[in-house]
Amino acid sequence: MLRTLDALRRSSHPGPTFLVTTVAVLLAVGANLDVWRIVVLGVVILLDQLSVGWSNDWIDAGRDREVGRGDKPVASGEISATLVRNSAIIGAVLSVVVSIALGWQAALVHLLFLASAWAYNVWLKNTPVSVAPFIVSFGMLPFIVTLSAADPSTAAPWALGAGALLGVAAHFSNVLPDLEADRATGIRGLPHRLGPTASGVVIAGSLAAASGLLLLGSPDALHVAGFAAGLGVAVAILVLVLDRRRTRLLFQLIMGAAVIDVLLLAFGGSGLV
C-alpha cells in the first residue's frame, strides 16, 4: 500500500505540482483574499495539478517505456496505468467541484485553466503550438486569483502578460533537457522544432520580458531590484545558451530567474486587480 502511494505521488510530478500550487497561494495572499478563500484556492490548484501530472504519466507511459524512463512509475511497472488514469480523472472532477465555492466566475476560468493543461497532455504536446496551453494556463492564474475574491475583479493586464511569459519559459525549460529522448519517441513540439539554442533564447527572452512587465505593474524599489536581478540572470542564461553550454548551471539560472519573477508577481499585491 505504501509503495503504491509513493508511486502515485511520484507519478503526479510533485515538483511542478508544488510549485504551481505555491504560486497560486502566494498570489492569493498578495491579493489579500480571505483566509478561507486562500485555502480553497490552494486545494483547487493542488487537485488540478495532481490531475495534470497523473494524466501526463498515464498518457505518456508507452513512450516513456521506449526510452527506458525508470523514473516514471507507470512506465517502470511500479503502478498500473489504470490506477493513475482513474486518479487523474477523479482529481480533475474534484478540483472543478471544489472551485464552485469560489464563485461561478472563478470556477469557469479555472475549468479553462485545467482543460488547457489536459489539452497539452492529450494532443498539443506534439504540435507546433505546444506552448499555447502554457501561455493560456499560466496567464489565467492571476485571473483565477482575482476572480476568487469576495468582490471578483479582472486581473491587471501586466499580471496576465507576466504569467503568460512565465508559462512560455516553463514550457521550454521543461522540454529542454529531454529534447533527444522526446525526438526518439516522435514528439515534435515547438521547442523540438526550434532546437536547443533557439529554445534557450526564448527562455531568456521570456524571463526578461516578464521581469519588465512586473516592473511596469509595480514600479517600487522591490520590483526595480527584482527587475535588475532578473534581467542579469536572463543575460547570463543567454550567454550560456549561445555558447552551447547546456550545463547544470544553465538550468539553475533558469530556475533562479523564474523564482525571482514568481516572487515579484506574488508581491504585486493589490496591483494585481
C-alpha positions in Angstrom: 0.0 0.0 0.0 2.7 2.5 1.0 4.7 1.6 -2.2 1.6 2.3 -4.3 1.0 5.6 -2.6 4.6 6.6 -3.1 4.5 5.6 -6.8 1.3 7.6 -7.1 3.0 10.6 -5.5 5.9 10.4 -7.9 3.6 10.0 -10.9 1.9 13.3 -10.0 5.1 15.3 -11.0 5.4 16.6 -7.4 7.9 19.3 -8.2 5.7 21.3 -10.7 2.6 20.5 -8.7 4.1 22.0 -5.6 5.5 25.0 -7.5 2.2 26.0 -9.3 0.2 25.5 -6.1 2.6 27.6 -4.1 2.5 30.4 -6.7 -1.3 30.4 -6.6 -1.4 30.6 -2.8 1.3 33.4 -2.8 -0.8 35.3 -5.4 -3.9 34.9 -3.2 -2.1 36.1 -0.1 -0.6 39.1 -2.0 -4.1 40.0 -3.3 -5.4 39.9 0.3 -8.0 37.2 -0.2 -9.9 36.0 2.8 -8.1 33.1 4.6 -10.8 30.5 3.7 -10.6 31.6 0.1 -6.9 31.2 0.1 -7.2 27.6 1.5 -9.9 26.6 -1.0 -7.9 28.1 -3.9 -4.9 26.1 -2.8 -6.9 22.9 -2.6 -8.3 23.5 -6.1 -5.0 24.2 -7.7 -3.3 21.2 -5.9 -6.0 18.9 -7.1 -5.9 20.0 -10.7 -2.1 19.9 -10.8 -2.1 16.4 -9.3 -4.6 15.5 -12.1 -2.4 17.1 -14.8 0.7 15.2 -13.6 -1.1 11.9 -13.4 -2.7 12.3 -16.8 0.8 13.1 -18.2 2.3 9.8 -16.8 -0.7 7.8 -17.9 -0.8 9.1 -21.5 3.0 9.0 -22.0 3.6 5.6 -20.4 4.2 3.9 -23.8 6.7 6.5 -24.9 8.4 6.5 -21.5 8.9 2.7 -21.7 10.5 3.1 -25.2 13.3 5.3 -23.9 13.7 3.5 -20.6 12.4 6.2 -18.2 12.9 4.3 -14.9 11.9 7.5 -13.0 8.3 7.1 -14.3 6.3 4.7 -12.1 3.8 3.7 -14.7 6.5 3.1 -17.4 8.6 1.1 -14.9 5.6 -1.1 -13.8 5.5 0.2 -10.2 1.9 1.2 -10.6 -0.9 0.4 -13.0 -1.8 2.8 -15.7 -5.5 2.2 -14.8 -5.0 3.5 -11.2 -3.1 6.6 -12.4 -5.7 7.3 -15.1 -8.6 7.0 -12.6 -6.7 9.2 -10.1 -6.2 11.8 -12.8 -9.9 11.8 -13.7 -11.0 11.9 -10.0 -8.6 14.8 -9.3 -9.9 16.8 -12.2 -13.5 16.3 -11.2 -12.9 17.2 -7.5 -10.9 20.3 -8.5 -13.8 21.5 -10.6 -16.4 20.8 -7.9 -14.4 22.5 -5.1 -13.8 25.5 -7.3 -17.5 26.3 -7.3 -17.1 27.5 -3.7 -15.1 30.4 -5.1 -17.9 31.6 -7.3 -19.0 30.8 -10.8 -16.6 33.2 -12.5 -13.5 31.7 -10.8 -14.9 28.2 -11.4 -15.3 28.8 -15.1 -11.9 30.3 -15.6 -10.4 27.5 -13.5 -12.1 25.0 -15.8 -10.5 26.6 -18.8 -7.1 26.5 -16.9 -7.5 22.8 -16.3 -8.8 22.0 -19.8 -5.8 23.8 -21.3 -3.3 21.7 -19.3 -5.1 18.5 -20.2 -5.2 19.5 -23.9 -1.4 19.7 -23.8 -1.0 16.2 -22.5 -3.7 14.7 -24.8 -2.8 16.3 -28.1 -1.0 19.7 -28.3 2.4 18.4 -26.9 3.2 17.0 -30.4 2.2 20.1 -32.4 3.9 23.4 -33.4 1.6 25.2 -30.9 2.7 23.1 -27.9 3.4 26.3 -26.0 -0.2 27.6 -26.3 -1.5 25.7 -23.2 1.3 27.1 -21.1 0.5 30.6 -22.3 -3.2 30.2 -21.5 -2.9 28.4 -18.2 -0.1 30.5 -16.6 -1.7 33.6 -18.0 -5.0 32.7 -16.4 -3.6 32.0 -12.9 -3.7 35.7 -11.7 -7.2 35.9 -13.2 -8.4 32.9 -11.1 -7.0 34.6 -8.0 -8.7 38.0 -8.6 -12.0 36.3 -9.5 -11.8 34.3 -6.3 -12.1 37.4 -4.1 -15.3 38.3 -2.3 -15.6 41.1 -4.9 -14.5 39.4 -8.1 -12.5 41.6 -10.5 -10.3 41.3 -13.6 -6.6 40.8 -13.2 -4.3 43.6 -14.4 -3.0 43.2 -18.0 0.6 43.3 -16.8 -0.1 40.4 -14.4 -1.8 38.3 -17.2 1.1 39.1 -19.5 3.8 38.2 -17.0 2.0 34.9 -16.2 1.8 34.0 -19.9 5.5 34.8 -20.4 6.4 32.6 -17.4 4.4 29.9 -19.0 6.5 30.2 -22.1 9.7 29.9 -20.1 8.2 26.9 -18.1 7.4 25.0 -21.3 10.7 25.5 -23.0 12.7 24.9 -19.7 10.7 21.7 -19.0 11.4 20.3 -22.5 15.0 21.4 -23.0 16.6 18.5 -21.0 14.6 15.9 -22.8 14.8 17.0 -26.4 16.7 14.0 -27.7 14.6 11.4 -25.8 11.4 13.1 -27.0 12.6 13.1 -30.6 13.3 9.3 -30.3 9.6 8.7 -29.5 8.2 11.0 -32.1 7.4 14.1 -30.1 7.7 17.3 -32.2 6.5 20.2 -30.1 7.6 23.8 -30.7 10.9 23.5 -28.7 11.9 20.4 -30.7 11.3 22.2 -34.0 13.3 25.2 -32.9 16.2 23.3 -31.4 18.1 23.8 -28.2 19.8 27.1 -29.0 16.7 28.9 -30.1 14.8 27.4 -27.2 17.3 28.8 -24.8 17.0 32.2 -26.4 13.2 32.0 -26.0 13.6 31.1 -22.3 16.0 34.1 -21.7 13.8 36.5 -23.6 10.5 35.5 -22.0 12.0 35.7 -18.5 13.5 39.1 -19.2 10.2 40.4 -20.7 8.3 39.0 -17.7 10.6 41.0 -15.4 9.9 44.1 -17.4 6.1 43.7 -17.2 6.3 43.1 -13.4 8.3 46.3 -13.0 5.7 48.1 -15.2 3.0 46.9 -12.9 4.6 47.7 -9.6 7.4 50.3 -10.1 8.6 50.3 -6.5 12.1 49.7 -5.1 11.5 46.0 -4.6 10.5 45.5 -8.2 13.3 47.7 -9.5 15.8 45.5 -7.6 14.0 42.3 -8.8 14.0 43.5 -12.4 17.7 44.2 -12.3 18.4 40.8 -10.8 16.0 39.0 -13.3 17.5 40.8 -16.2 21.0 40.0 -15.2 20.2 36.3 -14.8 18.4 36.3 -18.2 21.5 37.7 -19.8 23.7 35.0 -18.2 21.3 32.4 -19.5 21.5 33.8 -23.0 25.4 33.8 -22.8 25.4 30.1 -21.8 22.9 29.2 -24.5 24.7 30.9 -27.3 27.9 29.3 -26.1 26.0 26.0 -26.4 26.6 25.1 -22.8 23.6 23.1 -21.6 25.1 22.6 -18.1 23.6 22.3 -14.6 24.4 25.9 -14.1 22.2 26.9 -17.0 19.2 25.1 -15.5 19.9 26.5 -12.1 20.0 30.0 -13.6 16.7 29.4 -15.4 15.1 28.3 -12.1 16.6 31.2 -10.3 15.2 33.7 -12.8 11.8 32.1 -12.7 11.7 32.2 -8.9 12.6 35.9 -8.9 9.7 36.6 -11.4 7.2 34.5 -9.5 8.0 36.3 -6.2 7.7 39.7 -7.9 4.3 38.6 -9.3 3.2 37.4 -5.9 4.2 40.7 -4.3 2.2 42.7 -6.8 -0.4 42.8 -4.1 -3.5 44.9 -4.8 -1.9 45.9 -8.1 -3.0 42.5 -9.4 -6.5 43.9 -9.8 
